[in-house]
Amino acid sequence: MASSICINEMLTDDELRSILSKLECDKDKEIFGLVCKRWLRLQSTERKKLAARAGPHMLQKMAARFSRLIELDLSQSISRSFYPGVTDSDLSVIANGFKCLRLLNLRNCNGITDSGMRSIGCSLSSLQSLDVSCCRKLTDKGLSSVAEGCRDLFSLHLAGCRFVTDGLLRALSKNCPDLQELGLQGCTNITDHGLTDLVSGCQRIQYLDINKCSKVGDTGISDLSKACSSCLKTLKLLDCSKVGDESISSLAKFCNNLETLIIGGCRDISDKSIKSLALACKNSLKNLRMDWCLNISDSSLSCILTECRNLEALDIGCCEEVTDAVFQGLGTVETELRLKVFKVSNCPKITVTGIGLLLEKCNTLEYLDVRSCPHVTKSGCDEAGLQFPERCKVNYTGSLNEPEVLV
């Protein structure tokens, strides 16, 4: 009679890890860990990502079990947060227990302070991505510790951290040359000086969100355009009232790889600079939001639609001077538009006729917003026999959820 052979006696840990690495489905990886304690230990040490809600005691257990964790998500949603949430003591456990961590998401963790950020900066030198959006107690002191200790940082999101100032941007410039993503939405103390300091050292920025940073103007954006000319792909400037034609002209001159531009509420921008942008970025521009740019008229929008052949999302809401004439030039264009999202809400001079001209050259629309357009109604579109693409949702009254592509 042949003696039975136990697989655990035949396979080494490295061989079992090799088997585990071949499993692509997360469910299969979990089943692997149910075989026995040894396989569970190996499965735990090989886990790279984890999303959880846990206090210090549980975090310590997790750190012991998932020793090679790379991504940790402890973010909370505003509607489903738990008390007291993540605290500074939790961050101390994370800093000491997850030494391999590269991505940490703490979005909406309102309990953390600069003390917790200092723990992260002092201990997690491999950290590359940090999201502390809406952590409203944080200031330059704690976040500068992260900049000084985590020099491989390439992504930092700070939306709603209203105590952040130009001082943090100087620390990032000095210590984090590989920074590629920076979210500063609502950080209202940021100025042109800070932006200029930032790009003196961080010249690889691809994504910059300074929505509602009302102290930033043409000087900062022009310096950004020159320093990050070949890299910059996404720039968000919603309600930056000091941004005008000089900024757009600088982007047109230097940033020919720009894909997403948000300039809603920048009321000093005019047709001339938008035309230059359309021509300079005609091959790269995909998403453009320019609602409430009140000086924009048919001439520049017609240029955008005819020149920017890869444009997928466009918002011209509340541009009250725009008329059906903006669509008439489409008849001379040989190729069809690739627009998926088009928002023309509160444009009183656009009519069903204009929408019909658009549809003749665009069969890719997935969302059309015509709210508060008095001459574009559902009954009017039906009477005109307009044929919308099969997947297109038309928002006549505001009852539909809006896509987030232009946020």
N, C-alpha and C positions, 0 to 999 in steps of 0.2 A: 504494500500500500504506500503510495507516494505521500510524503509529508507535506502538509499545507504550508504555503509561503505567505507571510504577511507583507503587504506592499510597503508598509512603513519601515520594514527592515531592509528592503531592497533599494528604496529611493532616498537620496540625500535631500537636504533642505534646498539646495540650489536646483536640483532636478524638479522638485515640487514647485518651486518658484517659476521655473521655465514652463511647466504645465499651466500654472495659473495665468501667466502672461499671454498664453494663447487663447484664453477665454475672452471673447469680446463683449458678451452680454453681461450686464450687471447682475441679473438674476442668477446666471450660471456661477458667477464669482461668489455670490452669497451662499449658494448650495455647496460650493467647494468647502466653505468654512464650517459646514454642518457635519462633515464626515467624522471628525474627531478633534480633540483639543489641539493637537499638533497642527492640523491643517487650518484650524481657526486662527491660531497664533500667526501662522505664515500669511494667511489671508489678511489679517489685521495690519501686520507690519508693511504689507505691500499696498495698502489703500492710499490713494493720493488725494482724494477729494472728500469733504465732509460738510454737510449743512446741519446745524443743530441749534437747540436752545438748551443751555445747561448752565448751572452755577459752578462755583469753584471746585466743589468736591467731585462732581461729575466730569468737569474739565480735566482734573488730575487723572482720573481713570482713563479718559479718552487719550490723554497724552501718553500714558504708559502703554496703551493698546495700539494706537496708531502712530508709531514713532517716526514714520517717514512721510507723514502728511505734508502735502504741498499747498493745498487750497482749503481754507476754512471759512465758511460762511455763517456768521452769527447775526446777520442783518435781521431787522424787524420791520414789519409793515406798520404803517400808521394806524390802520384799523384793527390789527391783531397783535398788539405788543403785549408783553408780559412783565409784571412787576417783580423785582426792581429792574429787570433786564440785565444787560451786561454792565459790569462795574469795573472800576480800576483794579480791584483785587483779581477779577477774572482775567484782565489783560496781563497781570503779573504772572498768573499761571500759564497763560498762552506763551508769553515771552520766554519762560523758563522750560516749558514742556514741548513746544513744537519748533525745534531749532531749524528744521528744514523748510519752514513755511515761506512760501513765495507770494501767495495771494491771501489777503485778509479783508473780508467784507464786514463792516460794522455799521452799515447804513441804518439810520434811525435809532441807534443806541444812545439815547439821550443822557444816560447816566455817567458816561465816561468823561474824564477831565484831562488836563495836561499831564497829571501824574501818571495816568495810564499810558499816555502816548510816550512819555519818557521811558517807560519799561519796554515798550516796543522798539524804540530807537536804540536803546542800549543793548538789546539782546538778539534782535532778528536782523542780522546784517545781510541775510539773503533775500529779504523781502523786496518784491518787485512791484506789487500792486496793492494799493490801500484805498478803500472807500469808506470815508467817515462823513458822508453827506448827512446833513441835518443833525449832526452831533453839536449842538449849539453852545456847549460850554467850552469848546476848544479854542485856543488862541495861538498866536505865533510861537509862544514858548514851547508848548508840547509838540507842535508840528515841526518846528525847526529841529527838535531832537531827532525826529524821524528822518528829516532831510540829511542831517549830519551822520546818522548811524546806518542808514539804508541807502548807500550810494549807488546801488543798482536799480533804484526806483525808476520805473518807466511809466507808471500810471498812478495818478493821485486825483481823487474826486472829493471835493470839499463843498458841494452845493449847500447853501444855507448856513455856512459857518461864518456868521456876520462879524466875528471879531478878528478874522484874518486880515492882515494888512500887507503893505509892500515889503515889510520885513521878512515875511516867509518867502516871498518871491526872490529876495536876495539870497536867502539860505539855499533855496533850490538851485539857483544859478551857480552858486559856489560849489555845491556838493553833488549834484545829480545831473551830469552832462547828458545822460541817456534818456532823460524824461521825454516821453512821446505823447502822453495824454494828461491833460490838466483840466479839471472841471471846477470852475469858480462861480457858478451861477449864484447870484444874490450876495456875493461877497462885496458889499458896497463900499468898502474902504480901499479897494484896489484902485490905483491911479495909473496914469501914463508912465510916471517915473518907475513904478514897480514893474510894469510890463517891459519897459526898456531894460531894466536890470535883469529881468528874467531871461530875455533872449540873448543877453551878452554871454551867458554861459550855457543855456539850453537851446541849442540850435537844431534839434531833431524833432521838434514838436509837430505832430501830425493832427492832433485834435485839441482844440482850445474852446472851452465854453465860458464866456464871460457875459452871458445873458444878465441883464439888469444891473450890470456894473456901471452905474451912471457917471462915474468920474473918469472913465476911459474914453479917449477921443482919438483924433486923427494922428497925433504924434505917436502914441503907443502902437496903434495898428500899423502905421507906416514902418516903424522900427521892426515890428514882428514880421511884416511882409518881406523885408530885406534879409533879415537874419535866418528865417525859416523858409525861404523861397521855394526850394525844391521838395520840401517835406510836407508842408501844410496842406491838409486835405479837408478838414472840417473846422469851420469858424462860426461861432454863434455869438451874435451881438444884439440880441433882442432888447429893445428899449434902451439902447446906449445912445442917448439923445445927442451926445457930442460928436458922434461919428457922422462924417459927411462925405462929400465927393472925393476929398483928398485920400481917405482910407480906401475907397473902392478903386480909385485910379492906381494907387500903390499895389493893391492886390492884383489888378489887371497887368501891371508892369512886371511884377516879380513872381507871382504864384500861379503858374500855368497848369498846376496839377490839382487845383481846388475842385472838390467834389460836392461839398455841402456848404452853403452860406445862408445864415439866418440874419436878416437885417430888418425884421419887422419893427416898426416904431421909430426907425431912424429917419426922421422927417426931412432932413436937409439933403438927402441924396436925390440927385436929379438924373435926367435921361442921359446926359453926356457920359457920365462915369459908368452907368449901367451898360451902355452900348460898348464901351471899351472893354468891360468885363466879359460881355457876351462873346466878343471876337477873340479875346485872349484865352478864354477857357471853354471854347466851343466844343472841344473834344472830351473834356473832363467833367464839366458841371452836370450833376445829377439831381441835386435838390436845392431849390431856391425859395426862401420865404421872404416876402417883401410887403406884407400887409401894413397898411398905414404909412406907406411911403407916398405922401400926398403929392409930391412933385413928379411922380412917374406918369407917363402918358403912353399913347399908342406906339410912338416911334421906337422907344427902347424895348417895350414888351414884344413888339413884332420882331425886333432884332433877336431877342432871346429865343423866340419860338422857331425862327427860321435858321438860326446859326447853331444853337446848342442841340445837336442831334441826339445826344444821350440823356437829355433831361427827362427825369421820371416823376418829379414832384414839384409843383409850382403853386405858390400862394400869393395872390394879388388882392386879397380882401381889403375893402375900404379904399382902394385906389379909385377914387370917384371920377377921374377924368378918362378912364379907360372906356373905349367904345367897341362896337362890333368891328371897326376898321382893323383892330389888332389881328383878327383872324383872316382878313381878306388876302393878305400876302401869302397865306399857306397854299393857295392854289398854284403858285409858281414853284413850289418845292417838290422835287421829284420823289423823295423818300417820305414815308409816313412818320409821324411823331411817335415817340415811345412813352408818352405821358401815362402814368398810372394814377396819380393823384393831382387833381386840379381844383383849387379853391378860389372862387370869385365872389364870395359873399359880400354883400353891401356894395356892389358895383352897379349903380342905378342906370347906367347907360348901356349895359350889356343886355341883349334881347335873345329871344329864341332863335332868331336868324343867325346871330353870332355863334351860338352853341351848335347849330346845324353845320356851319362852316367848319367848326372844330372837329366834329364827328366824321366829316368826310375825309379828314387826314389823320384820324387817330382812332384805332380800334382796340387799343390796349387799356383804356380807362377802366379803373377799378373803383374809383371814388370821385364824385363830382359834387362840390359844395356850392349851391346857388341860393343859400339863405338870404333873405332880405334883398333879393334882386326883383324889383317889382314887375319887370317885364319877362321874367322867367318863372313860370309856374308849371305844375304838373299838367294841368288841363291844357295850357298853351303848347307844351311839348307834345302832348298826345294829339292835339288838333293839327300840329305841323307834321305829324307822322315821323318824329325823330326816332331813329333806331339806335339805342344805346347798346354798347357791347354787353354780351350775356352776363358777365361777372360784375358789371358796373352798378354800384349803389349810388343813387342820386339823393342828396340831402336837401330837400326843399324847405323843411321847417325846423331843423335842428334835432330831429328825433333819432338820428343815427349817431353811433359812436364814431369819433374821428380817428383816423390813423395817426400814429405817433411819429411818423417819419419826419415831420417838420417842427417838432417840439424844440 
